Amino acid sequence: MTAQLLYEIVGPEYLNADVVAHFDTVQLTQLGPGRVSVSATRGSPPPSTLKVGINYLGGYRNTMTLVLTGLDIAEKAAWAEQELFDLLGGRDRFDEVDVRLLRYDRDDPPTNEQATAHLRITVKDRDPHRVGRGVLQRHDRARARRLRRLSHHHPPSAESAFGVYWPALVPAHLVTQRVTTPDGESHVVAQPPSAEGGFDRRIERASNPPDLAGAVRATVRVPLGHIAAARSGDKGGNANVGVWVKDPAAYDWLRAYLTVELFRELVPEAANLTVERYELPNLRALNFVVVGLLGAGVAASTRPDPQAKGLGEYLRSRLVDVPAGLLAAG
């Protein structure tokens, strides 16, 4: 239940067309196996706007993946990238270029597969011919002569269209809500009263966490997932990660420890992005929203995890310093 409440939200105030639900007032009580009581939830008048999801054609894309093997992976990747774009006429001929070096290799690899890394190159353009299979394959044949020690994991294919998700707000009074019953009659649903002057979200950042510095406790360096659970997802071009723990003592530690600054260290992709932090004490949870991590939304994203479904589990895998007493209690 906690995971579902934290899934793809922003702040504790969840905006609906007819009410603002305050998730930080929710009380969850385990009544038995498979039985959870949800109580005490409060609401307030909805905002004077409605959410609208707009999708439009963003252009065309193509991706090729080169396999790099053995030593000096970073140097090989830089050389291969330079050679490829020299053959393609430069990066500037495309509207957008995304290059990712995916490191699957390890030291002294016990198998050939564990000695490889993937260099994944995606090009986007409004002109489908500029990123089409024919153009890339002609250059690919030239690449094969100059980059003989590289193999393909994913060769160029036909260009594919991609969409852009644009979330927007419209005044609620411009939209007429109707319900059509099985007998074919249509009924207009009156607009509920909205909050005066719109709705102002309460953003709680990590600048004022509780000060537990005076409580000197021995710590153990373990993955965050040894003490915390997480659920992540996408909100348009943004990603959210909800993190929660089992008991109040662990929440006091989490609330003080997991600041925006530390989150950026644990999730390097967020280092230069706006990160919002919200507290939901009744759920013993924090929610982080990484603004812009997914670019123009899932259909246009070039990340290996375009919907950020695995972002929470990635965060749980990172090493942190946890008080030993909390781990023993858990």
C-alpha positions as CSV (number, residue, x, y, z in Angstrom):
1,M,0.0,0.0,0.0
2,T,2.8,2.4,0.8
3,A,4.5,1.6,-2.5
4,Q,1.3,2.4,-4.4
5,L,0.7,5.7,-2.6
6,L,4.2,6.8,-3.5
7,Y,4.0,5.7,-7.1
8,E,4.4,8.5,-9.6
9,I,3.4,11.3,-7.3
10,V,5.0,14.8,-6.7
11,G,4.2,16.4,-3.4
12,P,1.9,15.1,-0.6
13,E,-1.0,17.1,-2.2
14,Y,-2.3,15.0,-5.1
15,L,-4.3,17.1,-7.4
16,N,-7.5,15.6,-8.9
17,A,-10.3,17.2,-10.9
18,D,-12.7,17.2,-7.9
19,V,-10.5,17.3,-4.8
20,V,-6.9,17.6,-3.6
21,A,-6.0,14.5,-1.7
22,H,-3.5,15.0,1.1
23,F,-1.4,11.9,1.1
24,D,0.5,13.0,4.2
25,T,-2.7,12.6,6.3
26,V,-3.2,8.9,5.2
27,Q,-3.0,6.4,8.1
28,L,-2.1,2.8,7.2
29,T,-2.7,0.0,9.6
30,Q,-1.9,-3.7,9.0
31,L,-5.0,-5.6,10.1
32,G,-3.7,-9.0,9.0
33,P,-2.4,-11.0,6.0
34,G,-3.6,-9.2,2.9
35,R,-5.7,-6.7,4.9
36,V,-4.7,-3.0,5.4
37,S,-6.8,-0.2,6.8
38,V,-6.6,3.1,5.1
39,S,-8.0,5.9,7.2
40,A,-7.9,9.6,8.3
41,T,-7.3,10.9,4.8
42,R,-8.1,14.5,4.4
43,G,-8.9,16.6,1.3
44,S,-9.3,20.2,0.2
45,P,-10.9,22.0,-2.7
46,P,-9.4,21.3,-6.1
47,P,-7.3,23.8,-8.0
48,S,-8.9,26.0,-10.6
49,T,-7.1,24.2,-13.4
50,L,-7.2,20.7,-14.9
51,K,-4.3,18.6,-16.0
52,V,-4.0,17.9,-19.7
53,G,-1.6,15.5,-21.4
54,I,-0.7,16.5,-24.9
55,N,1.3,14.2,-27.3
56,Y,2.8,15.3,-30.6
57,L,5.3,14.0,-33.1
58,G,8.8,15.0,-32.1
59,G,10.7,13.7,-35.1
60,Y,12.6,10.6,-36.1
61,R,15.4,8.6,-34.4
62,N,17.8,5.8,-35.1
63,T,20.2,3.9,-32.8
64,M,23.3,1.9,-33.3
65,T,25.2,0.0,-30.6
66,L,28.9,-0.9,-30.9
67,V,30.5,-3.5,-28.8
68,L,33.9,-2.6,-27.2
69,T,36.0,-5.4,-25.7
70,G,39.0,-5.7,-23.4
71,L,41.3,-2.9,-22.2
72,D,41.1,0.9,-22.5
73,I,37.3,0.9,-22.9
74,A,36.9,4.6,-22.4
75,E,39.6,5.5,-24.8
76,K,38.2,3.1,-27.5
77,A,34.7,4.6,-27.0
78,A,36.0,8.2,-27.5
79,W,37.9,7.2,-30.6
80,A,35.0,5.3,-32.1
81,E,32.6,8.1,-31.4
82,Q,34.9,10.6,-33.1
83,E,35.4,8.4,-36.1
84,L,31.7,7.7,-36.5
85,F,30.7,11.3,-36.5
86,D,33.5,12.3,-38.8
87,L,32.0,9.8,-41.2
88,L,28.5,11.0,-40.6
89,G,29.4,14.6,-41.3
90,G,29.5,15.8,-37.7
91,R,27.2,15.9,-34.8
92,D,25.7,19.3,-35.8
93,R,23.9,17.8,-38.8
94,F,21.4,16.2,-36.4
95,D,18.8,17.9,-34.2
96,E,19.9,15.9,-31.2
97,V,22.6,13.3,-30.4
98,D,22.8,11.0,-27.4
99,V,25.9,8.9,-26.7
100,R,26.0,6.5,-23.8
101,L,28.8,4.2,-22.8
102,L,27.3,1.2,-20.9
103,R,30.0,-0.5,-18.9
104,Y,29.3,-4.2,-18.5
105,D,33.0,-5.0,-18.4
106,R,35.0,-6.0,-15.3
107,D,38.7,-6.5,-14.3
108,D,40.2,-9.9,-15.3
109,P,36.9,-11.0,-16.8
110,P,36.2,-14.8,-16.4
111,T,34.2,-14.8,-19.7
112,N,34.4,-12.9,-23.0
113,E,30.9,-11.4,-22.4
114,Q,32.2,-9.9,-19.1
115,A,35.0,-8.1,-21.0
116,T,32.6,-6.1,-23.2
117,A,30.9,-2.6,-23.0
118,H,28.3,-1.1,-25.3
119,L,28.7,2.3,-27.0
120,R,25.1,3.3,-27.8
121,I,24.6,6.2,-30.2
122,T,21.2,7.7,-30.9
123,V,20.6,10.4,-33.5
124,K,17.3,12.4,-33.8
125,D,16.1,14.7,-36.5
126,R,12.9,16.2,-37.9
127,D,13.9,14.9,-41.4
128,P,13.4,11.1,-41.5
129,H,15.9,10.7,-44.4
130,R,18.7,12.2,-42.3
131,V,18.5,9.4,-39.8
132,G,17.3,6.7,-42.1
133,R,18.8,3.2,-42.5
134,G,20.3,4.0,-45.9
135,V,22.3,7.0,-44.7
136,L,23.7,5.2,-41.6
137,Q,24.4,2.0,-43.5
138,R,26.5,3.8,-46.1
139,H,28.5,5.3,-43.4
140,D,28.5,2.1,-41.5
141,R,30.3,0.3,-44.4
142,A,33.0,3.0,-44.2
143,R,33.1,2.6,-40.5
144,A,33.7,-1.1,-40.8
145,R,36.8,-0.5,-42.8
146,R,38.2,2.0,-40.3
147,L,36.9,0.5,-37.0
148,R,37.8,-3.1,-37.7
149,R,38.1,-4.3,-34.1
150,L,34.5,-3.3,-33.2
151,S,31.4,-5.4,-33.7
152,H,27.7,-4.6,-33.7
153,H,25.2,-5.4,-31.0
154,H,22.5,-3.4,-32.6
155,P,23.1,-2.3,-36.2
156,P,21.3,0.7,-37.8
157,S,17.7,0.0,-38.7
158,A,14.9,2.0,-40.3
159,E,14.2,5.3,-38.7
160,S,11.3,5.4,-36.2
161,A,9.0,8.2,-35.2
162,F,9.0,9.3,-31.6
163,G,6.5,11.3,-29.6
164,V,6.8,14.1,-27.1
165,Y,4.7,14.3,-24.0
166,W,3.7,17.8,-23.0
167,P,1.8,18.1,-19.7
168,A,-0.2,21.4,-19.4
169,L,-2.9,23.1,-17.4
170,V,-6.2,24.6,-18.6
171,P,-8.7,26.6,-16.7
172,A,-11.3,24.2,-15.3
173,H,-14.3,26.3,-16.3
174,L,-13.4,25.8,-20.0
175,V,-14.1,22.0,-19.7
176,T,-17.6,20.6,-19.5
177,Q,-17.7,17.3,-17.7
178,R,-20.4,14.9,-18.9
179,V,-21.6,11.4,-17.9
180,T,-23.5,9.3,-20.4
181,T,-25.6,6.6,-18.9
182,P,-26.4,3.2,-20.6
183,D,-29.8,4.5,-21.8
184,G,-27.9,7.1,-23.9
185,E,-28.8,10.1,-21.7
186,S,-26.1,12.7,-21.1
187,H,-25.8,14.6,-17.8
188,V,-23.6,17.6,-17.2
189,V,-21.5,17.3,-14.0
190,A,-21.2,20.6,-12.2
191,Q,-17.8,21.9,-11.5
192,P,-16.9,21.6,-7.8
193,P,-15.8,24.8,-5.9
194,S,-12.1,25.3,-6.3
195,A,-9.4,26.8,-4.1
196,E,-9.3,30.6,-4.2
197,G,-6.4,31.8,-6.3
198,G,-5.4,28.3,-7.4
199,F,-3.3,25.8,-5.4
200,D,0.2,26.4,-4.1
201,R,2.2,23.2,-3.6
202,R,4.2,22.9,-0.3
203,I,7.7,22.0,-1.4
204,E,9.9,20.7,1.4
205,R,13.5,20.7,0.5
206,A,16.4,19.1,2.3
207,S,17.8,22.4,3.6
208,N,16.0,22.0,7.0
209,P,16.3,18.3,8.0
210,P,16.3,17.4,11.7
211,D,19.7,17.7,13.3
212,L,20.8,14.4,14.6
213,A,24.5,15.2,14.5
214,G,24.8,15.1,18.2
215,A,23.7,11.5,18.4
216,V,27.0,9.8,17.9
217,R,26.3,6.2,16.8
218,A,28.4,3.5,15.2
219,T,27.5,3.1,11.6
220,V,27.7,0.3,9.1
221,R,28.3,0.9,5.3
222,V,25.6,-1.1,3.5
223,P,23.3,-0.7,0.6
224,L,20.4,1.7,1.3
225,G,18.0,-1.2,0.5
226,H,19.1,-3.0,3.6
227,I,16.9,-0.6,5.6
228,A,14.7,1.2,3.1
229,A,12.2,0.2,0.3
230,A,11.6,2.3,-2.8
231,R,9.2,2.8,-5.7
232,S,9.9,4.9,-8.7
233,G,8.3,6.0,-11.9
234,D,7.8,8.8,-14.4
235,K,5.7,12.0,-14.4
236,G,6.1,13.2,-18.0
237,G,9.8,14.3,-18.3
238,N,10.3,14.1,-14.5
239,A,11.1,11.0,-12.4
240,N,10.0,10.3,-8.8
241,V,11.5,8.1,-6.2
242,G,9.6,7.3,-3.0
243,V,11.7,5.9,-0.2
244,W,10.3,4.5,3.1
245,V,11.3,2.6,6.2
246,K,9.5,0.4,8.7
247,D,9.6,2.2,12.0
248,P,9.8,5.7,13.5
249,A,13.4,5.5,14.6
250,A,14.5,4.6,11.1
251,Y,12.4,7.4,9.7
252,D,14.1,10.0,12.0
253,W,17.4,8.8,10.6
254,L,16.2,8.7,7.0
255,R,14.7,12.2,7.2
256,A,18.0,13.6,8.6
257,Y,20.3,11.6,6.4
258,L,18.9,11.5,2.9
259,T,19.1,15.1,1.9
260,V,18.9,16.5,-1.7
261,E,22.7,16.8,-1.7
262,L,23.2,13.2,-0.8
263,F,20.5,12.1,-3.3
264,R,22.5,13.8,-6.0
265,E,25.6,12.0,-4.9
266,L,23.9,8.6,-5.0
267,V,22.2,9.3,-8.3
268,P,24.8,11.1,-10.4
269,E,22.4,11.7,-13.3
270,A,20.6,14.1,-11.0
271,A,23.7,16.1,-10.1
272,N,22.9,19.1,-12.4
273,L,19.1,18.8,-12.3
274,T,16.5,20.3,-9.9
275,V,15.6,17.8,-7.2
276,E,12.5,18.4,-5.0
277,R,12.2,16.6,-1.7
278,Y,8.9,16.0,0.1
279,E,8.2,14.5,3.5
280,L,5.3,12.1,4.3
281,P,5.8,11.3,8.0
282,N,2.6,9.2,8.4
283,L,4.0,6.8,5.8
284,R,7.6,7.2,7.2
285,A,8.5,8.2,3.6
286,L,10.4,10.8,1.6
287,N,9.6,11.5,-2.1
288,F,12.1,12.9,-4.5
289,V,11.2,14.4,-7.9
290,V,14.0,14.7,-10.4
291,V,13.0,17.5,-12.8
292,G,13.9,16.8,-16.4
293,L,15.6,13.4,-15.9
294,L,13.5,11.8,-18.7
295,G,13.7,14.7,-21.1
296,A,10.5,15.0,-23.2
297,G,8.9,11.9,-21.7
298,V,9.1,8.2,-22.2
299,A,8.5,8.1,-26.0
300,A,11.4,10.5,-26.6
301,S,13.8,9.3,-23.9
302,T,17.1,7.7,-24.8
303,R,17.8,6.4,-21.3
304,P,18.1,2.6,-20.9
305,D,15.3,3.0,-18.3
306,P,13.0,5.5,-20.0
307,Q,10.2,5.3,-17.4
308,A,12.6,5.4,-14.4
309,K,11.0,2.1,-13.2
310,G,14.4,0.8,-12.0
311,L,15.6,4.1,-10.5
312,G,14.4,3.3,-7.0
313,E,16.1,-0.1,-7.0
314,Y,19.3,1.6,-8.3
315,L,19.1,4.0,-5.3
316,R,18.6,1.1,-2.9
317,S,21.8,-0.5,-4.3
318,R,24.0,2.5,-3.3
319,L,26.2,2.2,-0.2
320,V,25.3,4.5,2.7
321,D,26.2,4.8,6.4
322,V,23.4,3.3,8.5
323,P,23.4,3.3,12.4
324,A,24.2,-0.3,13.4
325,G,21.4,-0.2,16.0
326,L,18.8,0.4,13.3
327,L,20.0,-2.5,11.3
328,A,19.9,-4.8,14.3
329,A,16.4,-3.6,15.2
330,G,15.3,-4.3,11.6
